[in-house]
Amino acid sequence: MAASDSDKSRLDDAARAGWLYFIAGHTQDEIARMLQVSRASAQRLVSLCLAERLITFRLEHPIASCMALAGRLKERFTLVHSDVVPTDPAAPTGAAGIAERCANLLETTLRAETPVIIALGTGRAVRAAVERVSPVDRPEHQIVSLVGNILADGSASFFDTVGRLADRTGARHYPMPLPFLMGSEDERDRMVRLDAIAKVKAVADKADLKLVGIGQMDQKAQMHVDGFVTRDELTEMMRLGAIGEITGWAYDANGRVIAGGTNRRLTSIPPDVPARAMTIAAALGPAKIPAIRAALTGRLINGLITDEATARAILA
C-alpha cells in the first residue's frame, strides 16, 4: 500500500510539473522553485510526465486534489459540470489553465455528430478558450452570442468570441448586433423585439452549451475597465447591491438578478433562473470569489471551471 501511495504521489508531482512546463510555460528552474525541489528533480518530473503519457496535447492526469475539489463543488451546488485546474503559483489570477479546460469542453461538444448549439458570453477567459480550440470543420453546428457586441462609443467589443469560433469551425454563427446598453429601457424593449434579434434569442434559447465569464462588481469591474459601462453606472449598480455579473446581468450576494440600474437597458439575453441548459462559468481569482459563490447559490449557472485556490475559498 505504501509503495502504491508513493507512486501516486510521484505521478501527482509529475502532473503538476508537466502542467507548469507545457501549459503555464514556466522554465525548469522556475518549476524547481515552485515545487521546492532541485532543478534536476524538476527535470525528472517533467520527463516522467511525458514517459507516463500524463500529457499529450493537454494534461490528461487527474490531479487528485483538483478532482476532489471539483467533486465537492459539484455535490454542494448540485452542478452538472465541475472542473478544477491547478493554481499557477507565479500567476494566481492567470486564466491559462481554465482556458485550456474550457477549450477542451468546447472541442468535446463540437465533436458531436448531431447538430449542437453553443452560446457564448464575453470576457478574457472565454476569448482565451476560443483561441485554443483546434480548427475543425463543423458546418452543421451553430454558434450564438449572448451579449450585445457594441460598446458605448460605437466600437466593437474586443472580447466578442462568436465570429472567432465560427472561423475555426465553419459553423453558422449569430452575433448580437446591438449596443451592450441602450439609452433607455423603452429603447431596449423596442430593439430586442426586432425580428432579427428575436431570431438570435430563439437560437440561444435552444443552446446545448452556454459558456460564460463571471465579473466582479467593484471599482475594478471588467464591465467598466473594458468600456461597457461608465463609472457612474457602475457606482449605481453597486449601490443597488450588485456583487457580480454574467453577460452584463448584475446580481446580488444571493444570486438574485437586480431589477434596476443598467439591467433595465441591457440587451444581453437574460439568464434562465435556475439555469436550464448546461451553463458553464469560467472564472477564478480572489476578487471574483463573492461573485462566483453568489452565482452558484442563485443557480444562475450549473457548471464551473476554476482553479484550486478559488475552489477552496468558495468551499471554505
C-alpha positions in Angstrom: 0.0 0.0 0.0 2.8 2.4 0.9 4.5 1.8 -2.4 1.3 2.5 -4.3 0.7 5.7 -2.4 4.2 6.8 -3.1 3.8 6.1 -6.8 0.6 8.0 -6.9 2.2 11.0 -5.1 5.1 10.9 -7.6 2.7 10.9 -10.5 0.8 13.8 -9.0 4.1 15.7 -8.7 4.9 14.8 -12.3 1.5 16.0 -13.5 2.0 19.3 -11.7 5.4 19.8 -13.2 4.0 18.9 -16.6 1.2 21.4 -16.3 3.6 24.2 -15.2 6.0 23.4 -18.0 3.8 22.7 -21.0 0.7 24.7 -20.3 1.7 27.6 -17.9 5.0 28.0 -19.8 7.5 28.0 -16.9 11.1 27.0 -17.1 12.5 24.1 -15.2 14.3 26.4 -12.8 11.1 28.2 -12.1 9.3 24.9 -11.6 12.0 23.8 -9.2 11.4 26.8 -7.0 7.6 26.5 -7.1 7.7 22.8 -6.2 10.6 23.3 -3.8 12.8 20.6 -5.4 16.2 20.7 -7.2 16.4 21.6 -10.8 17.4 18.0 -11.6 14.3 16.7 -9.8 12.1 19.2 -11.7 13.6 17.9 -15.0 13.0 14.3 -14.0 9.4 15.1 -13.1 8.8 16.7 -16.5 10.4 13.7 -18.2 8.2 11.3 -16.1 5.1 13.3 -17.1 6.0 12.6 -20.7 7.1 9.0 -20.2 3.9 8.1 -18.4 1.8 9.8 -21.1 0.2 12.0 -18.5 0.3 14.8 -21.1 -0.3 14.7 -24.8 -1.6 17.9 -26.2 -3.5 18.6 -22.9 -2.9 17.4 -19.4 -4.7 14.1 -19.0 -3.7 13.2 -15.5 -6.5 13.8 -12.9 -4.6 15.5 -10.2 -6.1 14.2 -7.0 -6.7 17.4 -5.1 -8.3 19.1 -8.1 -10.6 16.2 -8.7 -11.6 16.1 -5.0 -12.4 19.9 -5.1 -14.4 19.5 -8.3 -16.4 16.7 -6.7 -17.1 18.8 -3.6 -18.2 21.8 -5.7 -20.5 19.5 -7.8 -22.1 18.0 -4.7 -22.6 21.2 -2.7 -24.1 23.2 -5.5 -25.7 20.4 -7.5 -23.7 21.1 -10.6 -23.9 19.2 -13.9 -20.2 20.0 -14.6 -17.3 20.9 -12.3 -13.7 21.2 -13.3 -10.8 22.5 -11.2 -7.3 23.1 -12.5 -4.0 23.7 -10.6 -3.3 27.2 -9.5 -0.2 28.7 -11.1 1.9 30.0 -8.1 3.5 32.6 -10.3 0.3 33.9 -11.8 -2.5 33.1 -9.3 -5.1 35.0 -11.4 -3.8 33.8 -14.8 -6.5 32.2 -16.9 -4.3 29.8 -19.0 -5.4 26.7 -17.1 -9.2 27.4 -17.1 -9.0 28.5 -20.7 -7.4 25.2 -21.6 -10.2 23.2 -19.9 -12.9 25.4 -21.5 -11.3 24.7 -24.9 -11.4 21.0 -24.1 -15.1 21.3 -23.3 -15.8 23.2 -26.5 -13.9 20.7 -28.6 -15.7 17.8 -26.9 -19.1 19.4 -27.7 -18.1 20.2 -31.2 -17.1 16.6 -31.9 -20.8 15.6 -31.6 -22.2 14.1 -34.8 -25.6 15.6 -34.3 -26.0 19.4 -34.7 -25.4 21.3 -31.5 -25.8 25.0 -30.5 -23.1 26.7 -28.4 -23.9 30.1 -26.8 -21.0 32.3 -25.7 -20.7 35.1 -23.3 -17.8 37.6 -23.2 -14.6 38.1 -21.2 -11.0 37.2 -21.1 -11.3 33.5 -20.1 -14.0 32.8 -22.8 -11.9 34.5 -25.5 -8.7 32.7 -24.4 -10.6 29.4 -24.6 -11.9 30.0 -28.1 -8.3 30.9 -29.2 -7.2 27.4 -28.0 -9.8 25.5 -30.0 -8.2 23.5 -32.8 -9.7 24.2 -36.2 -12.3 21.6 -37.2 -14.9 21.5 -40.0 -18.4 21.5 -38.3 -20.8 23.4 -40.6 -23.8 21.6 -39.1 -23.3 23.3 -35.7 -24.4 26.8 -34.6 -22.6 29.4 -32.5 -24.7 32.2 -31.0 -23.8 35.3 -28.9 -25.5 36.0 -25.6 -24.2 39.6 -25.4 -24.5 42.8 -27.5 -21.1 43.4 -29.1 -21.1 47.2 -29.5 -19.6 49.5 -26.8 -20.9 52.8 -25.7 -18.5 54.6 -28.2 -19.8 52.6 -31.1 -16.8 50.4 -31.4 -16.9 46.6 -31.5 -16.0 44.7 -28.3 -12.5 43.1 -28.4 -13.9 40.2 -26.4 -16.6 39.2 -28.9 -15.9 35.4 -29.5 -18.7 34.2 -31.7 -17.1 35.1 -35.0 -13.7 33.7 -34.0 -15.1 30.3 -33.0 -17.1 30.3 -36.3 -13.9 30.9 -38.2 -12.4 27.9 -36.6 -15.3 25.5 -37.1 -17.2 26.7 -40.2 -20.3 26.7 -38.1 -23.2 29.1 -38.8 -23.0 31.9 -36.3 -25.4 34.5 -34.9 -23.8 37.7 -33.4 -25.9 40.0 -31.3 -25.7 43.2 -33.4 -26.7 45.6 -30.7 -25.1 48.0 -28.3 -24.4 46.4 -24.9 -26.6 49.1 -23.3 -29.4 51.2 -24.9 -30.2 54.7 -23.9 -33.4 53.9 -22.2 -35.5 50.9 -21.1 -38.1 51.7 -23.7 -35.5 51.8 -26.5 -34.1 48.5 -25.3 -37.5 46.9 -25.4 -38.1 48.1 -28.9 -34.7 46.8 -30.2 -34.9 43.3 -28.7 -38.3 42.9 -30.3 -36.8 43.4 -33.8 -37.3 40.2 -35.9 -33.5 39.7 -36.4 -32.8 40.0 -32.7 -35.7 37.8 -31.8 -34.3 35.1 -34.1 -30.9 35.3 -32.4 -32.6 34.9 -29.0 -34.6 31.9 -30.3 -31.3 30.2 -31.3 -29.8 31.0 -27.9 -32.8 29.6 -26.1 -32.1 26.2 -27.6 -28.4 26.1 -26.8 -26.9 22.8 -25.7 -23.9 24.6 -24.0 -23.6 28.1 -22.7 -20.1 29.2 -21.8 -19.8 32.5 -19.8 -17.5 34.5 -17.7 -18.2 36.0 -14.3 -17.3 39.6 -13.5 -17.0 41.2 -10.0 -18.8 44.4 -9.4 -16.3 46.6 -7.7 -14.1 49.6 -8.6 -12.0 47.3 -10.9 -15.0 45.6 -12.6 -14.3 44.4 -16.1 -17.5 45.9 -17.3 -16.1 49.4 -16.6 -12.5 48.7 -17.5 -13.5 47.3 -20.9 -15.8 50.2 -21.7 -19.2 48.6 -21.3 -20.4 50.9 -18.5 -19.4 54.3 -17.1 -18.1 54.9 -13.6 -21.4 56.4 -12.6 -23.4 53.4 -14.0 -21.1 51.0 -12.1 -21.5 53.0 -8.9 -25.2 52.9 -9.2 -25.2 49.1 -9.6 -23.0 48.8 -6.5 -25.4 50.9 -4.5 -28.2 48.6 -5.6 -26.3 45.7 -4.1 -24.6 44.3 -7.2 -21.8 41.9 -6.4 -21.3 40.1 -9.7 -22.4 40.0 -13.3 -22.9 37.3 -16.0 -23.2 38.6 -19.6 -23.8 42.0 -18.1 -26.7 41.0 -15.9 -25.9 42.2 -12.4 -26.9 40.2 -9.4 -26.7 40.5 -5.6 -25.0 38.4 -2.9 -27.8 35.8 -3.0 -27.6 35.4 -6.8 -30.8 37.4 -7.5 -30.8 39.4 -10.7 -31.2 43.1 -9.8 -34.3 44.8 -11.1 -32.9 48.3 -11.7 -29.9 50.2 -12.9 -28.2 49.1 -16.1 -30.1 45.8 -16.1 -33.1 47.9 -17.4 -31.2 48.9 -20.5 -29.2 45.7 -21.1 -29.6 43.9 -24.5 -27.9 40.7 -23.4 -30.1 37.6 -23.4 -31.4 37.2 -19.8 -30.2 34.2 -17.8 -32.6 31.4 -17.0 -33.1 31.0 -13.3 -32.4 28.3 -12.5 -30.2 27.5 -15.4 -31.8 25.0 -17.8 -29.2 24.3 -20.4 -25.6 23.4 -19.4 -24.4 26.8 -18.3 -20.7 26.7 -17.5 -18.9 29.7 -16.0 -15.1 30.1 -16.3 -13.7 32.3 -13.5 -11.0 32.5 -10.9 -9.2 34.8 -8.5 -9.8 36.4 -5.1 -11.7 39.3 -6.4 -14.3 37.1 -8.1 -14.9 34.7 -5.2 -18.0 36.5 -3.8 -19.5 36.8 -7.4 -18.8 33.1 -8.2 -20.3 32.0 -4.9 -23.4 34.1 -5.4 -23.9 32.8 -9.0 -23.7 29.3 -7.7 -26.1 30.0 -4.8 -28.6 31.7 -7.1 -28.4 28.9 -9.6 -27.5 31.3 -12.4 -25.0 28.7 -13.5 -25.0 24.9 -13.2 -21.3 24.3 -14.0 -18.0 25.9 -13.1 -14.4 25.8 -14.3 -12.0 27.4 -11.9 -8.7 26.8 -10.1 -7.6 25.2 -6.8 -7.3 28.4 -4.8 -10.6 29.7 -5.9 -12.4 26.4 -5.3 -11.0 26.1 -1.8 -12.1 29.7 -1.0 -15.7 29.0 -2.3 -16.0 25.9 -0.3 -14.5 27.4 2.9 
